[in-house]
Amino acid sequence: MPHHIPLITTLAAALGAALLLGVLARKLRLPPLAGYLLAGILIGPHTPGFVGDLALAGELSEIGIILLMFGVGLHFSPRELAEARGVAVPGALVGMSVATLLGWGLARLWGWTDGQGLVFGICLSVASTVVLLRALQERGSIGSRAGQVAVGWLVVEDLAMVVALVLVPVAAALIDGRVPAGMLTGMGVGPQAILLSLLITLGKVAVFVALMLVVGSRVMPWVLSLVGGLRSRELFSLAALVAALGVAYIAYVAFGVSFALGAFLSGLVLGQSPLSQKAAEQTLPLRDAFAVLFFVSVGMLFDPRILVEQPFAVVAATLVVMLGKSVAAWIIARLRGMSEAEALMIAASLSQIGEFSFILASLGVAERVMPAIGRDLVLAVALLTIALNPAVFWLADQAAARLTVRRGPR
């Protein structure tokens, strides 16, 4: 007898459409990613025909982010993360500041308030976890120096966004002269309340990181080795998945840390186990399948009408991400001693926006600190920058090759 099966229906439609259009994109010598995005548009609510369950697609894509970050953490040692901090920390902070200021300037030109411009600018300042890691994996560059710096840069941006998601709606409302929604009533709406929110957020993040590095680094590898000693492939795969999803869930619910950062730290501490390579291999098929769902879910959110109604705004905001943020990243990487080729790779890696931008844009609209059109613009910019990211990498490779040839005779 027929019954309501939204999960299976959404999975079948999303993966089926992604497969067909991904193959077509490959035949046309385009990246499969373009096909995945188009698949999302076709099954989304803004195009005629079948409409998938957007909420379910979003949650499924979160699993892809978790598994992808878990896999990166397995290959990324604390020593490498510490070595990358000299470029990643100042680079992420300065790069986000540049993109935020440019986005704020655009918003002011459009007649938005300062608070709305602040939220919009920050939405344009943070790269997509999935896109960056997927691009580095396909190029085999995660283990390179530039790849390590790019991942470290991403982690710093994630940490900054954890704080931003708490403080930005509050700060934007105060800038615009409104009482922020959900503000602590006992503290009023002044600097004390903002400082308290900041300290609570940073304290939760610090406690979680400390627990993972001090306790988790001893307990989790031991448990994985214990399960591995049972010589059961199913149990070992289950243990790896529980480590990724369980820690990410606890990080989000108990400490207010993003799923991505929680999964990354889980993989980081498990990377100390001799079975870390096996764990990476066991979770690879699921990582690939759920990462595809992320791109489909992005396409489902996109309303193509924004391209016709606000073309100049879309182009201007896209240039902020692809030129403003990338140029800033290149300059910072060069100033910190990286080669021109490495700086170009980092700049290309960061020339897009993604999941955190969606979350902050949606929160900004819900808290009435950004107009609804701002969320549509963020989605349009995300779709365009994600689709164009392979072309940006190609241009970066061409520029690096020309620099190498030019300096050859010297």
Secondary structure, 3 states (H helix, E strand, C coil): CCCCCHHHHHHHHHHHHHHHHHHHHHHCCCCHHHHHHHHHHHCCCCCCCCCCCHHHHHHHHHHHHHHHHHHHHHCCCHHHHHHHHHHHHHHHHHHHHHHHHHHHHHHHHCCCCHHHHHHHHHHCCCCCHHHHHHHHHHHCCCCCHHHHHHHHHHHHHHHHHHHHHHHHHHHHHHHCCCCCCCCCHHHCCCHHHHHHHHHHHHHHHHHHHHHHHHHHHHHHHHHHHHHHCCCCHHHHHHHHHHHHHHHHHHHHHHHCCCHHHHHHHHHHHHCCCCCHHHHHHHHHHHHHHHHHHHHHHHHHHCCCHHHHHCHHHHHHHHHHHHHHHHHHHHHHHHHCCCCHHHHHHHHHHCCCCCHHHHHHHHHHHHCCCCCHHHHHHHHHHHHHHHHHHHHHHHHHHHHHHHHHHHHCCC
